[in-house]
């Protein structure tokens, strides 16, 4: 039976999330929560559906939440792939004719098959690479005309963010308060490369316990081809490893970003996983 998520379903959904965590090939976009209490808070404002068996136990989960210009699909998550199509169909009845985005591990063939059967089209693949502590090579000294700053103002951040890549648009709509909160978060580490006092690139790393995720690495288009990306990557990784709890640094690259892939490989980062981004366009629009 497919029904709306109930408060009492929390432990069963957490069990499904733990099952997903046990194998990289099961990965889908899913709640960050790993306790029933955190899950209840995180699911506020979402449309959450589950599949329940005859005893009321939850065997599958999916949710929709606002995302960019449409909705984000969380899941579908199920230990048995047979029920994925029906759950996915039920969830999509709540899409209000908006674009729906979904993310699944490249090797998660059951979920990818269900998404494609439901009309989702792959947009791109994102590859993730990791460098573990002790494997960072020699970090070169900065040339005399370059320096690094650990912070920057909101205007400079927006300018670099906007110039780096057109698809990086979400943060351009943040309020001043949201931007300042982010820039001053203790869990965000910035490395801003300056030449003569002018910002020419930046690396942004989010600290999450033992893992440091380098979420953005960008050089202004007018400044590319001078080795600034390599300098930023190595110095930002070194700054992350200066935190004693960090055991690995993770970076990412989309399938069309050949230079970034080569940069990571040359620096010793090893491929660890790939995620496919899907979109289901509203009826009447082309994918």
Secondary structure by P-SEA (a helix, b strand, c coil): ccccccccaaaaaaaaaaaaaacccccccccccccaaaaaaaacccbbbbbbcccccccccccccccccbbbbcccccccccaaaaaaaaaaccccccbbbbbbcccaaaaaaaaaaacccccbbbbbbbbccccccccccccccccccccccaaaaaaaaaaacccccccccccaaaaaaaaacccbbbbbbbcccccccbbbbbbcccccccccccccccccccaaaaaaaaaaaaaaaccccccbbbbbbcccaaaaaaaaaaacccccbbbbbbbbccccccc
